[in-house]
Every structure is written in structure tokens, then in C-alpha cells.
């Protein structure tokens, strides 16, 4: 039963960057991962794509063949993929079997995590049926998928844009019907777009939206009633909330990975070899408590996410005191680099000294 996620969001929200970051993160954690590029306009990709829609059809061919524009050509490509789903299913089976045969971390047979990088046309995830049908077919094929919906964080600096993102997120959740994680991406760039009207937790937890309505009544009084109706609709469903993401920050990526894992009930159990590397003993785990415990699968999947960052800390890091944190982080990296360079220099000196002594001992001859 392969697990995975479909990465959706408007153009420029960072889908390909996130997909590449997820691939790098899982590879560093010794978790097998393949990325499937279903965006025919995304070529070449920043990540190594195991499967690409351009193998089946390209956006340029669709536009030239039927005289379509970019948006129409993109929709046609996804419709063509739906009509030729057998091709996608066959390619997925092929790539998953290849990954299962590879030895990773001292073991083989593990199914890879599959990341589907999708086009940025929001119609595909809000009202067009082709993507929904493809997702349904993947589910029938045995995939357990979550939807990771990326929204550019700069939208929350404008109250009207924030309301539109709420409505878009709600519509996407209702249309796809998957375990769904809405994400405010590019949080590390938000300080460039101005100050927030409220604290960050107001936007991530979607708190009392009447305050947003009051802000918009002052700036756009003509649409006050419409704004209030939209806010009431979002609050009545009570489904929308947001995680945060700064893709270049390791802790941010780790937290989002755990959120997605938990949404699917997924738990990754480390191997004996990984524990040997951690303990440095070469004799496996020191005790049974350190051994991989597959019986802990469900308790791990349902337990609280460890090291969950508080929204206030995230706001302080990326909004209130970003420059100070960046300066401190840069200093830490510099000191770490110096320490690594010094360690390598000592290692080389020790090797040179050992060679010198070995050469001197070999050069002594008896008379």
C-alpha cells in the first residue's frame, strides 16, 4: 500500500520547490521517495522526476494540435492523462518495484513515498473533474494520499486576499475529499510584504473572522455584506486551518512531514543498521527497547507530534525578529564551518604524521 501526497496550489506558491525539498529530506532520513511530475509545463524540473507527464503528452503539442492557450492546453493534458490512466498506473508500478528492489539503510522491500507535483491551475482542484477522477483511481489502486495545498504566505498581509484564500482552500477541501493540509508557504519572505493586521496565530487557526470583516468594511465598504457572508460560510464549515512552511528551514520541513504522516496514519520504523549507526556500536541496538518496534505503528501514528513549534515562536523567527535570527544563524553556520575545517585539518595532519613515522621506520637498515 503506497503512501504519498499530491502537491497543489496556485502558480508561484512553491510546489516544485517543496517537492524537491521533500525529496531531499526523505532521502536524508533514509526514507525511499519518488517524485512524479504531472505538470506538463514544468520541464525541466529542479528535482529528479521518476515519472513525467511530458513522456505522455507535452503542453506545446496540445496547444499546437488544438489551437489552445496555456490554460486550455493544461486542462487538456490532465484530461488526456485521465483518459490514459493505464499509462500512469503502469509507470507507477514499474518505478515502485524498482525502488523496492533497491537496498536502503540495510534493507529492501520498502515501498517509496510518492510525491505528485501538480499544475498550478486552481480549476483542477476546485471544479474540474479530471484530477478528482485520477485521485479516485489512485485510491482504488491502493494508494493512500493526502493533499498538501500551498498558499503563498504574502496573501495574509492583505485582508481581502486572505478571505479569498480561505474560500479557495475550503472549495479545494470539499472537491478533492482527501486528508488535507493547507500550508502558508514562503513564510521566510513574508516580512517583505508589509505588516500583519493581527498575530500569525489568527491566520493559521482561522479565528474569529468578524475582525477581518471589520477591517474590510473600512477599506472596501461596498463589499462589506459579501465579505461577512463568506466569512460566515468558512466558519460554519469549521474545516480550514493552516500550517506554516519555510522550505529551507529543516525544522519547518520536519514538522510539516510529521503533519502529513499523521494525516495518513503513516509511521516510519528505523532499521537495525540505522540504530547501529546512531549508537556507533556496530552490534545493533543496546537493548530491546532500542530495537525497531513495528507494533508501535498505530500508537506512533496517533500520538502527539514531537517538537511541535508554537505559532508565537514561528512569528518571532520569521516576522518579528527575522534579521536578528538570520544574523545569529549565519554566525552559527560560520562557526560550524570553521569547526569542520579545523577537524579536517587535524585529520590530515594526523595522517601525514602517521605516514612520516611509517616511512622513517621503513628506511632504517641494519649494517
Buried (B, 14 or more C-beta within 10 A) or exposed (E): EBBBBBBBBBEEBBBBBBBBBBBBBBEEBBBBBBBBBBBBBBBEBBBEBBBBBBEBBBBEBBBEEEEBEEEBBBBBBBBBBBEEBEBBBEBBEEBBEEBBEEEBBEEEEBBBBBBBBBBBBBBBBBEBEBBBBBBBBBEEBEBBBBBBBBBBBBBBBBBBBBBBBBBBBBBBBEBBEBBBBBBBBBBBBBBEBEEBBBBBBBBBEBBEBEBBBBBBBEEEEEBBEEBBEBBEEBBEEEEBEBBBBBBEBEEBBBBBBBBBBBBBBBBBBBBBBBBBBEEEEEEEBEEEEBBBEEEEBEEBBEEEEEEEBEBEEBBBBBBBEBEEEEEEEEEEEEEEEEEEEEEEEEEEEEEEEEEEEEEEEEEEEEE
